[in-house]
């Protein structure tokens, strides 16, 4: 018998196989967060928000009109970055693409909700940009993208459970590298769904109140 060590899911120890799937998460987070926050704040800056508020359009219709385009942009970013990962970097995709897109939809509820919330507390695009980075940087550092969560201090590990980016990071890497399915990833998908519903609901209620 000959004993040989083998690394699971990345036997060639290619760093790109580990980092590139995480780039999908970072791009969709930053793009949708900043687009949502800055686009709505821009309406306030140029004075068109007041014009929209006096039209017969309902607040729910206004919110949908402002967020759905960015949700489509986020899904398009997922497809583009995934295509680049497969064609340019030759990253293996062992799991299900529909599962990846479904999880991305749940995660978009969170990122769009945070962007919508930022838009209610900011009055200028500069404030919206700084607030977006104020949310993104801690979420990025605590997502496990660069530093494994198990190597963080124990109190910080518990703090990462409040970070929705962590769950989407685990889903994307699980689909790309492990070929994991919904039977394995359902806790992360459920957590994303709960985060998305709660954050988006609270943000919509606050946005609706500001419109009233």
N, C-alpha and C positions, 0 to 999 in steps of 0.2 A: 504494500500500500504506500502511496505517495500522497502526503498531505500538502495541499496547496490552498492558499487564502484567495478568496474571491469577493469582491465588493458587490453587494446586491444592487441591482437596477442601474449601475453605472460601472461595469467591470473594467472599462478602459480608463477610468478616472479622468474623463474629460470634463473640465470645469464648465464648459459651455453647455453641456447636457444638463447641468444643475442650475445654472444661472439664467439661461435664455427663457425657459418657461416662466421664471419669476418676473421677467421683463414684461410679459403679457399683463400680469397683475398691476405692475407699477404704471404702465402706460394707460390702461383703462381707468385706473384710479385718478391719476393726475389730470388727464384730459377731460373726463366728464365732470370732475369736481370743479375745475377752474372754469370750464365753459359755462356750466350752469350758474355759478356764482357771479361771474363777471358779466355775462349777457344780461341778466336781470338787473344788476346794479347799473349797467350802462343805460338801461331804460330810465332809471331814476335820474341819472346825470343829465341826459339830454331832454328830460321832461316829457317823454312819451308815455311813461307809466301812468301819469295822471290822465292822459288822453284815453288810454285803454280802460281806466277805471270808470269813466263816464259813459262808455259804450254799453250796449245791452249784453255784452259778453259776460258770462258768469265766471266767478273766480276759479271754479274747477276747470272750465274750458281754457282759461288763461294759463293755468298751471300746466295742463296737458300740452298746450301749444308750445310752452317754453321748455318742457322737459323731454317730450317724445323725440324731437330731432336729435338731442344729445344722447338719448338712449340708442338710437340707430347709429350714431357716430361711434359710440362705445362698442357696439356689436361689430361694426365694420372694422374697428381697430383690432378686435380680437381675431377676426378672420385674416386681416393683413399681417399681423405679427405672427400668427400661427403659420401662415403660408411662408413667411420669411424664415421662420425657425426650421420648417421642413425643407425648403428649397435651397436656402443659402447656408444655413448652419448644419443641416443634416441631423437635426434633433429627432430622435425616435418618438413617434406618437403611437403608443400602444393601446390607448383607451378609446373611448367613444367621443366623437366630435359633438353629437347632439347633447350629451351630458355636459360637455364643456360649455356649450352655448346656453344651456338651461341654467347652469350655475352662474354664468356671467349675467344673465337676466336678474337673478336674485341679488347678485352683488351690485348691479347697477341701481337697484332700488335704494341701496345704502348710500352709494356715492352721489347719486342725484339728490337724495334727501339731505345729505350734509351740505351740498352746494346750495340747495334751496334755503336751508337754514342760514347759511352764511349771508345769502342775499338779503335776508330780513334784518340783519344786524349791521350791515355795512352800507355806507352812503356813497363811496367812491370805488372805482375799480382798483385803485392802489390798496385800499383797505381790504377789498375782496381777495386780492392776490396774496397779501400777507396772511390773511386768515386761512386761506387755502393751504399755504405752506405750513402754517401753525398746526393744522390737522394732519397734513400728509407726512411731515417728517417723523413725528413719533409713531404714526401708524406704519411707516416704512421700516423704522428701526426695530419695531417690535413684531414684525411680520415673519421673521425667520428667513428673510431673503439673503441677508449677508451673514448673520450670526445665528447658529442653531439655537432654538429656544431652550433646549435642555442644558446648554452651557451658560445661560443667563442666571443671575441670582434668583433664588426661589421666590421672593416677593414679586420680582418682575415677571417671572413665569406665570404667576397667577394673574397678573395685570394683562398679559397678552390674551387672555380669554375674553376680554372686553373689546378686542381689536378685530373687526370684521375682515380686515385685510389678511390676517393670519389664516382664517378658514379658507378663503379663496386661494391663497398661496398653496395650502395643503392639497386642495382639490386639483389645481392645475398641475402641480408636480406629480400627484398621484396618477392623473390621467396620462400625462406624457411619459413618465418613466416607469411606472408600475403597471400600467394598464388596468388600474382599479376601476371598478364599476360602482353603481349606486348602492349595492349591498355592502360595500366597504366605506363609501364616502357619505352615506346618508346622514351621519351626525353633523358633518361639516355643512352639508347642503341645508339641513334643517336649521342650523345656527344662522346661516346666511339669510334664510327666509325670515326668521324671527327678527333679526337685526334690520332687515330691509323693511318689513312691515312697520315695526315700531318707529324707526327713524324717519321714514317717509311720511307716516301718519302725523307724527309730531311736527315735522317741518311744514306739511301742508296746512295743518291747523294754525300754526303761527303765521304762515304766509296769508292765509285766509283772514285772520284777525287783523293783520296790518292793512289788507285791502279794505276791510270794513271800516 
